[in-house]
Amino acid sequence: MPCAFWNKSGEPVTKVDNRVPSLIVQNEWDSQPPLVAAKGLRRALKGSSRRLVGCLR
């Protein structure tokens, strides 16, 4: 049964801050979450670093 039809409500929103530096590691070819999500997280967490992990073809 698709989750759109579940009769339970979702969890409360998780609030995240970055009182300490953050490192975001994202695989270039990962579909869940997509690369655009990692880029958005990087913008939201001021002072964080993002490293893109790709594979050689």
mmJSON file of the N, C-alpha and C atoms, coordinates in Angstrom:
{"data_MODEL":{"atom_site":{
"group_PDB":["ATOM","ATOM","ATOM","ATOM","ATOM","ATOM","ATOM","ATOM","ATOM","ATOM","ATOM","ATOM","ATOM","ATOM","ATOM","ATOM","ATOM","ATOM","ATOM","ATOM","ATOM","ATOM","ATOM","ATOM","ATOM","ATOM","ATOM","ATOM","ATOM","ATOM","ATOM","ATOM","ATOM","ATOM","ATOM","ATOM","ATOM","ATOM","ATOM","ATOM","ATOM","ATOM","ATOM","ATOM","ATOM","ATOM","ATOM","ATOM","ATOM","ATOM","ATOM","ATOM","ATOM","ATOM","ATOM","ATOM","ATOM","ATOM","ATOM","ATOM","ATOM","ATOM","ATOM","ATOM","ATOM","ATOM","ATOM","ATOM","ATOM","ATOM","ATOM","ATOM","ATOM","ATOM","ATOM","ATOM","ATOM","ATOM","ATOM","ATOM","ATOM","ATOM","ATOM","ATOM","ATOM","ATOM","ATOM","ATOM","ATOM","ATOM","ATOM","ATOM","ATOM","ATOM","ATOM","ATOM","ATOM","ATOM","ATOM","ATOM","ATOM","ATOM","ATOM","ATOM","ATOM","ATOM","ATOM","ATOM","ATOM","ATOM","ATOM","ATOM","ATOM","ATOM","ATOM","ATOM","ATOM","ATOM","ATOM","ATOM","ATOM","ATOM","ATOM","ATOM","ATOM","ATOM","ATOM","ATOM","ATOM","ATOM","ATOM","ATOM","ATOM","ATOM","ATOM","ATOM","ATOM","ATOM","ATOM","ATOM","ATOM","ATOM","ATOM","ATOM","ATOM","ATOM","ATOM","ATOM","ATOM","ATOM","ATOM","ATOM","ATOM","ATOM","ATOM","ATOM","ATOM","ATOM","ATOM","ATOM","ATOM","ATOM","ATOM","ATOM","ATOM","ATOM","ATOM","ATOM","ATOM","ATOM","ATOM"],
"id":[1,2,3,4,5,6,7,8,9,10,11,12,13,14,15,16,17,18,19,20,21,22,23,24,25,26,27,28,29,30,31,32,33,34,35,36,37,38,39,40,41,42,43,44,45,46,47,48,49,50,51,52,53,54,55,56,57,58,59,60,61,62,63,64,65,66,67,68,69,70,71,72,73,74,75,76,77,78,79,80,81,82,83,84,85,86,87,88,89,90,91,92,93,94,95,96,97,98,99,100,101,102,103,104,105,106,107,108,109,110,111,112,113,114,115,116,117,118,119,120,121,122,123,124,125,126,127,128,129,130,131,132,133,134,135,136,137,138,139,140,141,142,143,144,145,146,147,148,149,150,151,152,153,154,155,156,157,158,159,160,161,162,163,164,165,166,167,168,169,170,171],
"type_symbol":["N","C","C","N","C","C","N","C","C","N","C","C","N","C","C","N","C","C","N","C","C","N","C","C","N","C","C","N","C","C","N","C","C","N","C","C","N","C","C","N","C","C","N","C","C","N","C","C","N","C","C","N","C","C","N","C","C","N","C","C","N","C","C","N","C","C","N","C","C","N","C","C","N","C","C","N","C","C","N","C","C","N","C","C","N","C","C","N","C","C","N","C","C","N","C","C","N","C","C","N","C","C","N","C","C","N","C","C","N","C","C","N","C","C","N","C","C","N","C","C","N","C","C","N","C","C","N","C","C","N","C","C","N","C","C","N","C","C","N","C","C","N","C","C","N","C","C","N","C","C","N","C","C","N","C","C","N","C","C","N","C","C","N","C","C","N","C","C","N","C","C"],
"label_atom_id":["N","CA","C","N","CA","C","N","CA","C","N","CA","C","N","CA","C","N","CA","C","N","CA","C","N","CA","C","N","CA","C","N","CA","C","N","CA","C","N","CA","C","N","CA","C","N","CA","C","N","CA","C","N","CA","C","N","CA","C","N","CA","C","N","CA","C","N","CA","C","N","CA","C","N","CA","C","N","CA","C","N","CA","C","N","CA","C","N","CA","C","N","CA","C","N","CA","C","N","CA","C","N","CA","C","N","CA","C","N","CA","C","N","CA","C","N","CA","C","N","CA","C","N","CA","C","N","CA","C","N","CA","C","N","CA","C","N","CA","C","N","CA","C","N","CA","C","N","CA","C","N","CA","C","N","CA","C","N","CA","C","N","CA","C","N","CA","C","N","CA","C","N","CA","C","N","CA","C","N","CA","C","N","CA","C","N","CA","C","N","CA","C","N","CA","C","N","CA","C"],
"label_alt_id":[null,null,null,null,null,null,null,null,null,null,null,null,null,null,null,null,null,null,null,null,null,null,null,null,null,null,null,null,null,null,null,null,null,null,null,null,null,null,null,null,null,null,null,null,null,null,null,null,null,null,null,null,null,null,null,null,null,null,null,null,null,null,null,null,null,null,null,null,null,null,null,null,null,null,null,null,null,null,null,null,null,null,null,null,null,null,null,null,null,null,null,null,null,null,null,null,null,null,null,null,null,null,null,null,null,null,null,null,null,null,null,null,null,null,null,null,null,null,null,null,null,null,null,null,null,null,null,null,null,null,null,null,null,null,null,null,null,null,null,null,null,null,null,null,null,null,null,null,null,null,null,null,null,null,null,null,null,null,null,null,null,null,null,null,null,null,null,null,null,null,null],
"label_comp_id":["MET","MET","MET","PRO","PRO","PRO","CYS","CYS","CYS","ALA","ALA","ALA","PHE","PHE","PHE","TRP","TRP","TRP","ASN","ASN","ASN","LYS","LYS","LYS","SER","SER","SER","GLY","GLY","GLY","GLU","GLU","GLU","PRO","PRO","PRO","VAL","VAL","VAL","THR","THR","THR","LYS","LYS","LYS","VAL","VAL","VAL","ASP","ASP","ASP","ASN","ASN","ASN","ARG","ARG","ARG","VAL","VAL","VAL","PRO","PRO","PRO","SER","SER","SER","LEU","LEU","LEU","ILE","ILE","ILE","VAL","VAL","VAL","GLN","GLN","GLN","ASN","ASN","ASN","GLU","GLU","GLU","TRP","TRP","TRP","ASP","ASP","ASP","SER","SER","SER","GLN","GLN","GLN","PRO","PRO","PRO","PRO","PRO","PRO","LEU","LEU","LEU","VAL","VAL","VAL","ALA","ALA","ALA","ALA","ALA","ALA","LYS","LYS","LYS","GLY","GLY","GLY","LEU","LEU","LEU","ARG","ARG","ARG","ARG","ARG","ARG","ALA","ALA","ALA","LEU","LEU","LEU","LYS","LYS","LYS","GLY","GLY","GLY","SER","SER","SER","SER","SER","SER","ARG","ARG","ARG","ARG","ARG","ARG","LEU","LEU","LEU","VAL","VAL","VAL","GLY","GLY","GLY","CYS","CYS","CYS","LEU","LEU","LEU","ARG","ARG","ARG"],
"label_asym_id":["A","A","A","A","A","A","A","A","A","A","A","A","A","A","A","A","A","A","A","A","A","A","A","A","A","A","A","A","A","A","A","A","A","A","A","A","A","A","A","A","A","A","A","A","A","A","A","A","A","A","A","A","A","A","A","A","A","A","A","A","A","A","A","A","A","A","A","A","A","A","A","A","A","A","A","A","A","A","A","A","A","A","A","A","A","A","A","A","A","A","A","A","A","A","A","A","A","A","A","A","A","A","A","A","A","A","A","A","A","A","A","A","A","A","A","A","A","A","A","A","A","A","A","A","A","A","A","A","A","A","A","A","A","A","A","A","A","A","A","A","A","A","A","A","A","A","A","A","A","A","A","A","A","A","A","A","A","A","A","A","A","A","A","A","A","A","A","A","A","A","A"],
"label_entity_id":["1","1","1","1","1","1","1","1","1","1","1","1","1","1","1","1","1","1","1","1","1","1","1","1","1","1","1","1","1","1","1","1","1","1","1","1","1","1","1","1","1","1","1","1","1","1","1","1","1","1","1","1","1","1","1","1","1","1","1","1","1","1","1","1","1","1","1","1","1","1","1","1","1","1","1","1","1","1","1","1","1","1","1","1","1","1","1","1","1","1","1","1","1","1","1","1","1","1","1","1","1","1","1","1","1","1","1","1","1","1","1","1","1","1","1","1","1","1","1","1","1","1","1","1","1","1","1","1","1","1","1","1","1","1","1","1","1","1","1","1","1","1","1","1","1","1","1","1","1","1","1","1","1","1","1","1","1","1","1","1","1","1","1","1","1","1","1","1","1","1","1"],
"label_seq_id":[1,1,1,2,2,2,3,3,3,4,4,4,5,5,5,6,6,6,7,7,7,8,8,8,9,9,9,10,10,10,11,11,11,12,12,12,13,13,13,14,14,14,15,15,15,16,16,16,17,17,17,18,18,18,19,19,19,20,20,20,21,21,21,22,22,22,23,23,23,24,24,24,25,25,25,26,26,26,27,27,27,28,28,28,29,29,29,30,30,30,31,31,31,32,32,32,33,33,33,34,34,34,35,35,35,36,36,36,37,37,37,38,38,38,39,39,39,40,40,40,41,41,41,42,42,42,43,43,43,44,44,44,45,45,45,46,46,46,47,47,47,48,48,48,49,49,49,50,50,50,51,51,51,52,52,52,53,53,53,54,54,54,55,55,55,56,56,56,57,57,57],
"pdbx_PDB_ins_code":[null,null,null,null,null,null,null,null,null,null,null,null,null,null,null,null,null,null,null,null,null,null,null,null,null,null,null,null,null,null,null,null,null,null,null,null,null,null,null,null,null,null,null,null,null,null,null,null,null,null,null,null,null,null,null,null,null,null,null,null,null,null,null,null,null,null,null,null,null,null,null,null,null,null,null,null,null,null,null,null,null,null,null,null,null,null,null,null,null,null,null,null,null,null,null,null,null,null,null,null,null,null,null,null,null,null,null,null,null,null,null,null,null,null,null,null,null,null,null,null,null,null,null,null,null,null,null,null,null,null,null,null,null,null,null,null,null,null,null,null,null,null,null,null,null,null,null,null,null,null,null,null,null,null,null,null,null,null,null,null,null,null,null,null,null,null,null,null,null,null,null],
"Cartn_x":[0.844,0.0,0.898,0.697,1.519,1.343,2.398,2.333,1.322,0.922,-0.082,-1.412,-1.614,-2.88,-2.781,-1.628,-1.487,-2.362,-2.89,-3.765,-3.013,-1.703,-0.914,-0.378,-0.326,0.26,1.783,2.438,3.896,4.532,5.822,6.569,6.708,6.936,7.171,8.455,8.523,9.694,10.914,12.021,13.272,13.974,14.261,14.96,16.452,17.211,18.655,19.345,20.371,21.193,22.638,23.495,24.908,25.768,25.589,26.43,27.868,28.046,29.391,29.495,30.699,30.848,30.302,29.728,29.14,29.853,29.946,30.485,29.389,29.019,27.982,28.674,28.448,29.041,27.906,28.008,26.95,27.566,26.962,27.38,26.726,27.495,26.992,25.849,25.846,24.851,23.761,23.686,22.662,21.333,20.307,19.009,18.176,18.47,17.705,18.656,18.912,18.407,19.221,18.609,19.337,20.378,21.279,22.363,21.833,20.728,20.167,19.805,19.42,19.098,20.349,21.465,22.72,23.172,22.967,23.33,22.467,21.176,20.281,20.64,21.002,21.421,22.684,23.593,24.846,24.556,23.606,23.24,22.561,21.765,21.02,21.923,22.96,23.862,25.064,24.967,26.045,27.347,28.424,29.732,30.017,29.117,29.342,30.196,30.71,31.484,30.774,30.856,30.242,31.308,31.35,32.272,31.461,31.706,30.999,31.809,31.182,31.836,31.273,32.124,31.678,32.452,32.013,32.732,33.336,34.451,35.105,34.475,34.206,33.603,34.62],
"Cartn_y":[-1.171,0.0,1.246,2.158,3.378,4.236,4.906,5.709,6.848,7.256,8.314,7.888,6.578,6.069,5.573,5.733,5.32,6.21,5.636,6.423,7.044,6.99,7.602,8.952,9.888,11.184,11.071,12.004,11.997,12.413,12.243,12.662,14.177,14.778,16.223,16.571,17.773,18.231,18.225,17.706,17.708,19.035,19.767,21.043,20.787,21.302,21.088,22.441,22.547,23.751,23.311,24.245,23.88,24.711,24.424,25.082,24.599,23.459,22.94,22.765,22.83,22.671,21.32,21.317,20.109,19.739,18.447,17.941,17.134,17.514,16.827,16.03,14.722,13.857,13.343,13.537,13.145,12.432,11.33,10.619,11.28,11.541,12.228,11.473,10.156,9.354,8.795,9.245,8.774,9.431,8.626,9.203,9.593,9.035,9.323,9.597,10.745,12.016,12.481,13.226,13.711,14.774,15.02,15.981,17.369,17.763,19.088,19.223,18.13,18.179,18.458,17.847,18.091,19.538,20.068,21.468,22.405,22.098,22.907,22.829,21.63,21.463,22.26,22.26,23.026,24.515,25.031,26.446,26.73,25.784,25.99,25.946,25.12,24.996,25.909,27.108,28.092,27.569,27.739,27.308,25.835,25.12,23.693,23.494,22.29,21.917,20.772,20.737,19.651,19.011,17.698,16.952,16.051,16.141,15.333,14.083,12.931,11.655,11.109,10.931,10.393,9.143,8.478,7.279,7.53,6.923,7.053,6.071,6.526,5.643,5.283],
"Cartn_z":[0.0,0.0,0.0,-0.943,-1.0,0.25,0.657,1.882,1.8,0.605,0.492,1.108,1.258,1.778,3.219,3.857,5.252,6.122,7.181,8.052,9.233,9.243,10.313,9.848,10.766,10.417,10.427,9.794,9.721,11.037,11.106,12.29,12.291,13.454,13.486,12.724,12.234,11.492,12.409,11.914,12.667,12.422,13.472,13.341,13.499,12.564,12.549,12.595,13.406,13.388,13.21,13.085,12.928,13.864,15.131,16.135,16.028,15.388,15.107,13.595,13.02,11.575,11.102,9.917,9.344,8.056,7.8,6.545,5.877,4.67,3.909,2.811,2.794,1.773,0.901,-0.397,-1.331,-2.515,-2.921,-4.121,-5.327,-6.344,-7.542,-8.212,-8.141,-8.864,-7.955,-6.722,-5.791,-6.141,-6.344,-6.718,-5.5,-4.337,-3.125,-1.981,-1.55,-2.053,-3.257,-4.149,-5.322,-4.95,-5.857,-5.64,-5.281,-5.873,-5.591,-4.104,-3.451,-2.02,-1.192,-1.556,-0.836,-1.024,-2.21,-2.458,-1.617,-1.496,-0.67,0.803,1.259,2.651,2.921,1.979,2.118,2.284,1.499,1.616,2.961,3.448,4.693,5.921,5.89,7.033,6.817,7.313,7.14,7.729,7.003,7.478,7.257,6.563,6.332,5.082,4.935,3.751,3.055,1.729,0.968,0.109,0.103,-0.745,-1.638,-2.915,-3.899,-4.183,-4.054,-4.305,-5.603,-6.6,-7.878,-8.214,-9.241,-9.662,-11.04,-11.289,-12.587,-13.549,-14.73,-15.735,-16.764],
"occupancy":[1.0,1.0,1.0,1.0,1.0,1.0,1.0,1.0,1.0,1.0,1.0,1.0,1.0,1.0,1.0,1.0,1.0,1.0,1.0,1.0,1.0,1.0,1.0,1.0,1.0,1.0,1.0,1.0,1.0,1.0,1.0,1.0,1.0,1.0,1.0,1.0,1.0,1.0,1.0,1.0,1.0,1.0,1.0,1.0,1.0,1.0,1.0,1.0,1.0,1.0,1.0,1.0,1.0,1.0,1.0,1.0,1.0,1.0,1.0,1.0,1.0,1.0,1.0,1.0,1.0,1.0,1.0,1.0,1.0,1.0,1.0,1.0,1.0,1.0,1.0,1.0,1.0,1.0,1.0,1.0,1.0,1.0,1.0,1.0,1.0,1.0,1.0,1.0,1.0,1.0,1.0,1.0,1.0,1.0,1.0,1.0,1.0,1.0,1.0,1.0,1.0,1.0,1.0,1.0,1.0,1.0,1.0,1.0,1.0,1.0,1.0,1.0,1.0,1.0,1.0,1.0,1.0,1.0,1.0,1.0,1.0,1.0,1.0,1.0,1.0,1.0,1.0,1.0,1.0,1.0,1.0,1.0,1.0,1.0,1.0,1.0,1.0,1.0,1.0,1.0,1.0,1.0,1.0,1.0,1.0,1.0,1.0,1.0,1.0,1.0,1.0,1.0,1.0,1.0,1.0,1.0,1.0,1.0,1.0,1.0,1.0,1.0,1.0,1.0,1.0,1.0,1.0,1.0,1.0,1.0,1.0],
"B_iso_or_equiv":[0.0,0.0,0.0,0.0,0.0,0.0,0.0,0.0,0.0,0.0,0.0,0.0,0.0,0.0,0.0,0.0,0.0,0.0,0.0,0.0,0.0,0.0,0.0,0.0,0.0,0.0,0.0,0.0,0.0,0.0,0.0,0.0,0.0,0.0,0.0,0.0,0.0,0.0,0.0,0.0,0.0,0.0,0.0,0.0,0.0,0.0,0.0,0.0,0.0,0.0,0.0,0.0,0.0,0.0,0.0,0.0,0.0,0.0,0.0,0.0,0.0,0.0,0.0,0.0,0.0,0.0,0.0,0.0,0.0,0.0,0.0,0.0,0.0,0.0,0.0,0.0,0.0,0.0,0.0,0.0,0.0,0.0,0.0,0.0,0.0,0.0,0.0,0.0,0.0,0.0,0.0,0.0,0.0,0.0,0.0,0.0,0.0,0.0,0.0,0.0,0.0,0.0,0.0,0.0,0.0,0.0,0.0,0.0,0.0,0.0,0.0,0.0,0.0,0.0,0.0,0.0,0.0,0.0,0.0,0.0,0.0,0.0,0.0,0.0,0.0,0.0,0.0,0.0,0.0,0.0,0.0,0.0,0.0,0.0,0.0,0.0,0.0,0.0,0.0,0.0,0.0,0.0,0.0,0.0,0.0,0.0,0.0,0.0,0.0,0.0,0.0,0.0,0.0,0.0,0.0,0.0,0.0,0.0,0.0,0.0,0.0,0.0,0.0,0.0,0.0,0.0,0.0,0.0,0.0,0.0,0.0],
"pdbx_formal_charge":[null,null,null,null,null,null,null,null,null,null,null,null,null,null,null,null,null,null,null,null,null,null,null,null,null,null,null,null,null,null,null,null,null,null,null,null,null,null,null,null,null,null,null,null,null,null,null,null,null,null,null,null,null,null,null,null,null,null,null,null,null,null,null,null,null,null,null,null,null,null,null,null,null,null,null,null,null,null,null,null,null,null,null,null,null,null,null,null,null,null,null,null,null,null,null,null,null,null,null,null,null,null,null,null,null,null,null,null,null,null,null,null,null,null,null,null,null,null,null,null,null,null,null,null,null,null,null,null,null,null,null,null,null,null,null,null,null,null,null,null,null,null,null,null,null,null,null,null,null,null,null,null,null,null,null,null,null,null,null,null,null,null,null,null,null,null,null,null,null,null,null],
"auth_seq_id":[1,1,1,2,2,2,3,3,3,4,4,4,5,5,5,6,6,6,7,7,7,8,8,8,9,9,9,10,10,10,11,11,11,12,12,12,13,13,13,14,14,14,15,15,15,16,16,16,17,17,17,18,18,18,19,19,19,20,20,20,21,21,21,22,22,22,23,23,23,24,24,24,25,25,25,26,26,26,27,27,27,28,28,28,29,29,29,30,30,30,31,31,31,32,32,32,33,33,33,34,34,34,35,35,35,36,36,36,37,37,37,38,38,38,39,39,39,40,40,40,41,41,41,42,42,42,43,43,43,44,44,44,45,45,45,46,46,46,47,47,47,48,48,48,49,49,49,50,50,50,51,51,51,52,52,52,53,53,53,54,54,54,55,55,55,56,56,56,57,57,57],
"auth_comp_id":["MET","MET","MET","PRO","PRO","PRO","CYS","CYS","CYS","ALA","ALA","ALA","PHE","PHE","PHE","TRP","TRP","TRP","ASN","ASN","ASN","LYS","LYS","LYS","SER","SER","SER","GLY","GLY","GLY","GLU","GLU","GLU","PRO","PRO","PRO","VAL","VAL","VAL","THR","THR","THR","LYS","LYS","LYS","VAL","VAL","VAL","ASP","ASP","ASP","ASN","ASN","ASN","ARG","ARG","ARG","VAL","VAL","VAL","PRO","PRO","PRO","SER","SER","SER","LEU","LEU","LEU","ILE","ILE","ILE","VAL","VAL","VAL","GLN","GLN","GLN","ASN","ASN","ASN","GLU","GLU","GLU","TRP","TRP","TRP","ASP","ASP","ASP","SER","SER","SER","GLN","GLN","GLN","PRO","PRO","PRO","PRO","PRO","PRO","LEU","LEU","LEU","VAL","VAL","VAL","ALA","ALA","ALA","ALA","ALA","ALA","LYS","LYS","LYS","GLY","GLY","GLY","LEU","LEU","LEU","ARG","ARG","ARG","ARG","ARG","ARG","ALA","ALA","ALA","LEU","LEU","LEU","LYS","LYS","LYS","GLY","GLY","GLY","SER","SER","SER","SER","SER","SER","ARG","ARG","ARG","ARG","ARG","ARG","LEU","LEU","LEU","VAL","VAL","VAL","GLY","GLY","GLY","CYS","CYS","CYS","LEU","LEU","LEU","ARG","ARG","ARG"],
"auth_asym_id":["A","A","A","A","A","A","A","A","A","A","A","A","A","A","A","A","A","A","A","A","A","A","A","A","A","A","A","A","A","A","A","A","A","A","A","A","A","A","A","A","A","A","A","A","A","A","A","A","A","A","A","A","A","A","A","A","A","A","A","A","A","A","A","A","A","A","A","A","A","A","A","A","A","A","A","A","A","A","A","A","A","A","A","A","A","A","A","A","A","A","A","A","A","A","A","A","A","A","A","A","A","A","A","A","A","A","A","A","A","A","A","A","A","A","A","A","A","A","A","A","A","A","A","A","A","A","A","A","A","A","A","A","A","A","A","A","A","A","A","A","A","A","A","A","A","A","A","A","A","A","A","A","A","A","A","A","A","A","A","A","A","A","A","A","A","A","A","A","A","A","A"],
"auth_atom_id":["N","CA","C","N","CA","C","N","CA","C","N","CA","C","N","CA","C","N","CA","C","N","CA","C","N","CA","C","N","CA","C","N","CA","C","N","CA","C","N","CA","C","N","CA","C","N","CA","C","N","CA","C","N","CA","C","N","CA","C","N","CA","C","N","CA","C","N","CA","C","N","CA","C","N","CA","C","N","CA","C","N","CA","C","N","CA","C","N","CA","C","N","CA","C","N","CA","C","N","CA","C","N","CA","C","N","CA","C","N","CA","C","N","CA","C","N","CA","C","N","CA","C","N","CA","C","N","CA","C","N","CA","C","N","CA","C","N","CA","C","N","CA","C","N","CA","C","N","CA","C","N","CA","C","N","CA","C","N","CA","C","N","CA","C","N","CA","C","N","CA","C","N","CA","C","N","CA","C","N","CA","C","N","CA","C","N","CA","C","N","CA","C","N","CA","C","N","CA","C"],
"pdbx_PDB_model_num":[1,1,1,1,1,1,1,1,1,1,1,1,1,1,1,1,1,1,1,1,1,1,1,1,1,1,1,1,1,1,1,1,1,1,1,1,1,1,1,1,1,1,1,1,1,1,1,1,1,1,1,1,1,1,1,1,1,1,1,1,1,1,1,1,1,1,1,1,1,1,1,1,1,1,1,1,1,1,1,1,1,1,1,1,1,1,1,1,1,1,1,1,1,1,1,1,1,1,1,1,1,1,1,1,1,1,1,1,1,1,1,1,1,1,1,1,1,1,1,1,1,1,1,1,1,1,1,1,1,1,1,1,1,1,1,1,1,1,1,1,1,1,1,1,1,1,1,1,1,1,1,1,1,1,1,1,1,1,1,1,1,1,1,1,1,1,1,1,1,1,1]
}}}
